[in-house]
């Protein structure tokens, strides 16, 4: 008599069930699973869809109904000799037979995390953790204007965004810090200065702000290529996102786009790197060396991942991007003071020129500029003076006379 062999994949690995008749029904398959694999019929959920094994809750499992009719012949579902069906079940069992396990061991209980770890699945994340990102108009304009007017979008430029995160997940960016860096047409190297970043963080704390994202530009030559973000951009964005430990962290991109009249418009886009992207990066799945020959729209993994139903080491970068809505606002800070780490170094002479131009402005308004505070922070105590000045700016309260005299003397001495 011809027999039917069905392969059953569960959280325990891949096992086999043999049925005496080639014309079996779903009920007969379940009975044999109970007899041969010791999983009670009432605990079983079967499906031809492998996503069953990724279901986290009973409600999720209950959505897989393609094999819920016990009287349906297996053949009606295109299940034949050698086919794989997927099994989810309640409770625990010890696997007695020589079942194949993704981990290569026998008789071991497999958790869902074990299974996913051995078969990492990459899919699109529909919803970001960030409801939207709103850019301070002056900060955004100062960043893009320099890249457009001075660099002509010929090389890449980047910065860290600082602002607030609301309980609803809305991110507001109030200033952009541009660290020391070197940019080429397709690479951006951040030459991060820990001492300078300590000053930046002290200012942010005094202003009631925190680091909320990374912003970078694409060069005009990149616009001719068929990708949203290149593999090197994905790696850099994932590294910075992972470093932040902020689930609402935003990655913003600025580029030139040709408009209907044939001219060029500056265009902002915002994304979050998906949860699976950050997990893959932190767990060391990304190949970071020897990818020069790779299509830039693809990221290479060190081990196979599952995309759709395919095992692959190359993943389209778009799978890692979650689109974030963009808005703008007028924040509490100005961006009129020269900006750090650009072509022209910012010196105390810039402070004198700035104070000469703003004599009629109240003192607290004159120093309500992150880039000015950063220059002052190089000469003041970052544990006391810098937070105190930043707090005056945040609350828009008068600056103590001692600080005013100190800053004005620093400016006039230049």
Secondary structure, DSSP 8 states (H G I E B T S, - for coil): ---EEEEEEETTEEEEEEES-TT-BHHHHHHHHHHHH---GGGEEEES-GGGGG--SHHHHHT--TT--TTSBGGGGT--TT-EEEEEESS-----S--B-TTS-SS----HHHHHHHS-EE----S-S-SEEEEEHHHHHHHHHHHHHTSTTSS--EEEEEEEE-TT-EEEEEEEE--SEEE-SS-EEE---HHHHHHHHHHHHHHT-EEEEEEEE--TTGGGSS-SS-HHHHHHHHHHHHHHT-TT-EEEEEEEEE-TTS-EEEEEEEEEE-HHHHHHHHTT-B--SS-TTS-TTEEEEEEEEEETTEEEEEEEGGGGEEE-EEEEE--S-B--S--TTSSS---HHHHHHHHHHTTTS-HHHHT-BHHHHHHHHTTS-TTTHHHHHHHHHHHT----HHHHHHHHHHHHT-
